[in-house]
Amino acid sequence: MKSKHLIVLPVLALTFAGVGLVSAHGFLTREAAPEDIAERQQQMFERKAGILGISIDQIKNYWAEGKSFKEVAELEGITIEDLRTKTREAREAQMRERLQSLVQQGVITQAQADQRLRFMESRPERSEFRGFGHGFGHHFNQEAQN
């Protein structure tokens, strides 16, 4: 029994040391640099403003007021059906852009991009209202279904 403890303790110590090393290099944490956080937030503002057809400053003001994406759409006179259509179209355009970038960078072939696009288009609709970020109606999925 004592010999098992002699083996287990060093293994545990090495395991914790390895986890600490991996964590120190950021592999286990989701921390992002302030510049990355700002860039992602700015991209979110740009995407949402583009979908709604309003200025980035307007979307920032709505966000600062704590308005949900559904509320912003309603305030801007956009129906839920139109919002779904606009969101789906924006997502499809972004997908095409990303696939084309992969082709241009030589990561995948055009045939692979076309095949992936057909696959993505054949999938059942998922919620178009995901990923609006905390404080910007991240509960919009439930709101839209009610």
C-alpha positions as CSV (number, residue, x, y, z in Angstrom):
1,M,0.0,0.0,0.0
2,K,2.8,2.4,0.9
3,S,4.5,1.8,-2.5
4,K,1.3,3.0,-4.3
5,H,1.5,6.3,-2.5
6,L,5.1,6.6,-3.5
7,I,4.1,6.3,-7.1
8,V,0.9,8.4,-7.0
9,L,2.4,11.5,-5.3
10,P,5.1,12.1,-8.0
11,V,2.5,11.5,-10.7
12,L,0.2,14.0,-9.2
13,A,3.0,16.5,-8.8
14,L,4.0,16.2,-12.4
15,T,0.4,16.5,-13.5
16,F,-0.1,19.7,-11.6
17,A,3.2,21.1,-12.8
18,G,2.1,20.3,-16.4
19,V,-1.2,21.9,-16.0
20,G,0.4,25.0,-14.5
21,L,2.8,25.2,-17.4
22,V,0.1,24.8,-20.0
23,S,-2.1,27.3,-18.2
24,A,0.8,29.8,-18.0
25,H,1.0,29.7,-21.8
26,G,-2.7,30.5,-22.1
27,F,-3.7,27.1,-23.4
28,L,-6.3,26.5,-20.7
29,T,-7.5,30.0,-20.1
30,R,-9.8,32.1,-22.2
31,E,-8.1,35.4,-21.4
32,A,-7.8,37.7,-24.3
33,A,-5.6,40.8,-24.7
34,P,-7.5,44.1,-24.3
35,E,-6.8,44.8,-28.0
36,D,-8.5,41.5,-29.0
37,I,-11.5,42.2,-26.8
38,A,-11.9,45.7,-28.3
39,E,-11.5,44.3,-31.9
40,R,-14.2,41.7,-31.3
41,Q,-16.6,44.2,-29.8
42,Q,-16.0,46.6,-32.6
43,Q,-16.7,43.8,-35.1
44,M,-19.9,42.9,-33.3
45,F,-21.0,46.5,-33.5
46,E,-20.2,46.6,-37.2
47,R,-22.1,43.4,-37.9
48,K,-25.2,44.4,-36.0
49,A,-25.3,47.8,-37.5
50,G,-24.9,46.3,-41.0
51,I,-27.7,43.8,-40.4
52,L,-30.0,46.6,-39.2
53,G,-28.9,49.2,-41.7
54,I,-28.1,51.7,-39.0
55,S,-24.9,53.5,-38.0
56,I,-22.3,52.0,-35.7
57,D,-22.8,55.0,-33.4
58,Q,-26.5,54.2,-33.2
59,I,-25.9,50.5,-32.4
60,K,-23.4,51.5,-29.7
61,N,-25.9,53.8,-28.1
62,Y,-28.6,51.1,-28.1
63,W,-26.0,48.7,-26.6
64,A,-25.1,51.2,-23.9
65,E,-28.7,51.5,-23.0
66,G,-28.9,47.7,-22.6
67,K,-31.4,47.2,-25.5
68,S,-31.7,43.7,-26.8
69,F,-31.2,43.1,-30.5
70,K,-34.9,42.3,-30.9
71,E,-35.7,45.7,-29.1
72,V,-33.3,47.5,-31.4
73,A,-34.9,45.9,-34.5
74,E,-38.4,46.8,-33.3
75,L,-37.3,50.4,-32.5
76,E,-35.9,50.6,-36.0
77,G,-39.1,49.3,-37.6
78,I,-37.7,45.9,-38.6
79,T,-40.0,42.9,-38.2
80,I,-38.8,39.7,-36.6
81,E,-39.2,38.0,-40.0
82,D,-37.1,40.6,-41.7
83,L,-34.5,40.4,-38.9
84,R,-34.2,36.6,-39.4
85,T,-33.8,37.1,-43.2
86,K,-31.2,39.8,-42.8
87,T,-29.3,37.8,-40.1
88,R,-29.3,34.7,-42.3
89,E,-28.0,36.6,-45.3
90,A,-25.3,38.2,-43.2
91,R,-24.2,34.9,-41.8
92,E,-24.1,33.3,-45.3
93,A,-22.1,36.2,-46.7
94,Q,-19.6,35.9,-43.9
95,M,-19.3,32.1,-44.5
96,R,-18.7,32.7,-48.2
97,E,-16.0,35.3,-47.4
98,R,-14.3,33.0,-44.9
99,L,-14.3,30.1,-47.3
100,Q,-12.9,32.3,-50.1
101,S,-10.2,33.5,-47.8
102,L,-9.2,29.9,-47.1
103,V,-9.1,29.2,-50.8
104,Q,-7.0,32.3,-51.5
105,Q,-4.5,31.3,-48.7
106,G,-4.2,27.8,-50.2
107,V,-5.7,26.1,-47.1
108,I,-8.5,24.4,-49.0
109,T,-9.4,24.1,-52.7
110,Q,-12.3,25.8,-54.4
111,A,-14.0,22.4,-54.8
112,Q,-13.7,21.9,-51.0
113,A,-15.1,25.4,-50.4
114,D,-18.0,24.7,-52.7
115,Q,-18.7,21.4,-51.0
116,R,-18.6,23.0,-47.6
117,L,-20.9,25.8,-48.7
118,R,-23.4,23.2,-50.0
119,F,-23.2,21.3,-46.7
120,M,-23.8,24.5,-44.7
121,E,-26.7,25.5,-46.8
122,S,-28.3,22.1,-46.5
123,R,-28.3,22.1,-42.7
124,P,-31.5,22.9,-40.9
125,E,-31.9,26.5,-39.7
126,R,-30.3,27.2,-36.4
127,S,-31.1,30.2,-34.4
128,E,-30.0,33.3,-36.3
129,F,-29.9,35.3,-33.0
130,R,-26.9,33.8,-31.3
131,G,-23.8,35.5,-30.2
132,F,-24.9,39.1,-29.6
133,G,-22.7,39.4,-26.5
134,H,-23.4,40.0,-22.9
135,G,-25.4,43.1,-22.3
136,F,-26.7,43.1,-25.9
137,G,-29.6,40.8,-25.6
138,H,-27.8,37.5,-25.2
139,H,-31.2,36.1,-24.2
140,F,-32.7,37.2,-27.5
141,N,-33.1,33.5,-28.6
142,Q,-35.7,33.0,-25.9
143,E,-37.3,36.4,-26.6
144,A,-37.6,35.7,-30.3
145,Q,-39.4,32.4,-29.7
146,N,-42.0,34.0,-27.5
